[in-house]
């Protein structure tokens, strides 16, 4: 299965210990982390995410801009790929989880 297939299956394939590591490493706000989690769960449209978190789509787009700057990516798929790769690396390096 390709990484694209994994993302499109809408499976929760990112271990829970990945999220605090990403939040700390990239200095993500709670809202930004929530949006990253939604992207990794297959939600890619700002309008869809806005409905889930009860915010304006424009606000979600501003969050995306901030997330992209902090994580040094410019596409949602690259964001997912970075998170997925981080999770894979952390699963092999238990001391990095905290």
C-alpha positions as CSV (number, residue, x, y, z in Angstrom):
1,X,0.0,0.0,0.0
2,X,1.4,3.4,-0.9
3,X,1.5,6.4,1.4
4,X,-1.2,8.0,-0.7
5,X,-3.4,5.0,-0.2
6,X,-2.8,5.1,3.6
7,X,-3.9,8.8,3.7
8,X,-7.0,8.2,1.5
9,X,-8.2,5.2,3.7
10,X,-9.1,7.6,6.5
11,X,-7.5,5.3,9.1
12,X,-6.1,6.5,12.3
13,X,-2.6,5.3,11.6
14,X,-0.7,7.9,13.7
15,X,0.1,6.7,17.2
16,X,-1.1,9.0,20.0
17,X,2.4,9.6,21.3
18,X,3.3,11.4,18.1
19,X,1.0,14.4,18.8
20,X,2.8,15.9,21.9
21,X,6.1,15.4,20.1
22,X,4.9,17.4,17.1
23,X,3.3,20.1,19.2
24,X,6.5,20.7,21.1
25,X,8.9,20.3,18.1
26,X,7.0,22.7,15.8
27,X,5.6,25.0,18.5
28,X,2.0,24.3,17.4
29,X,-0.9,25.8,19.2
30,X,-3.7,23.5,20.4
31,X,-5.9,24.6,17.5
32,X,-3.1,24.0,15.0
33,X,-2.5,20.6,16.4
34,X,-6.2,19.8,16.1
35,X,-6.2,20.8,12.5
36,X,-3.1,18.7,11.8
37,X,-4.9,15.7,13.3
38,X,-7.9,16.3,11.1
39,X,-5.7,16.5,8.0
40,X,-4.1,13.2,9.0
41,X,-7.6,11.7,9.4
42,X,-8.3,12.6,5.8
43,X,-10.1,15.9,6.2
44,X,-8.5,18.2,3.6
45,X,-10.9,21.1,2.8
46,X,-10.9,24.2,5.0
47,X,-14.6,24.4,4.8
48,X,-15.0,20.8,6.1
49,X,-12.5,21.4,8.9
50,X,-14.2,24.7,9.7
51,X,-17.5,22.9,10.3
52,X,-15.9,20.3,12.5
53,X,-14.2,22.8,14.8
54,X,-16.9,25.4,14.5
55,X,-14.8,28.2,13.0
56,X,-14.9,30.3,9.8
57,X,-13.1,28.7,6.8
58,X,-11.0,31.9,6.6
59,X,-9.8,31.3,10.1
60,X,-8.9,27.7,9.2
61,X,-6.9,29.0,6.2
62,X,-5.0,31.3,8.5
63,X,-4.2,28.3,10.7
64,X,-3.0,26.3,7.7
65,X,-0.7,29.2,6.7
66,X,0.8,29.2,10.2
67,X,1.1,25.4,10.3
68,X,2.9,25.4,6.9
69,X,5.4,28.0,8.1
70,X,6.1,26.1,11.3
71,X,6.4,22.7,9.7
72,X,8.2,23.9,6.5
73,X,5.7,22.3,4.1
74,X,3.2,23.9,1.7
75,X,0.7,21.1,0.9
76,X,-1.6,19.1,3.1
77,X,-0.2,15.8,1.7
78,X,3.3,16.8,2.6
79,X,2.0,17.7,6.1
80,X,0.5,14.2,6.4
81,X,3.7,12.6,5.0
82,X,5.9,14.5,7.6
83,X,3.6,13.4,10.4
84,X,3.6,9.8,9.2
85,X,7.4,9.7,8.8
86,X,7.8,11.2,12.3
87,X,5.5,8.5,13.7
88,X,7.4,5.8,12.0
89,X,10.7,7.2,13.3
90,X,9.4,7.6,16.9
91,X,8.1,4.0,16.8
92,X,11.7,2.9,16.3
93,X,13.2,5.3,18.8
94,X,11.2,5.0,22.1
95,X,13.4,7.6,23.9
96,X,12.2,10.3,21.4
97,X,8.5,9.8,22.3
98,X,8.5,12.3,25.2
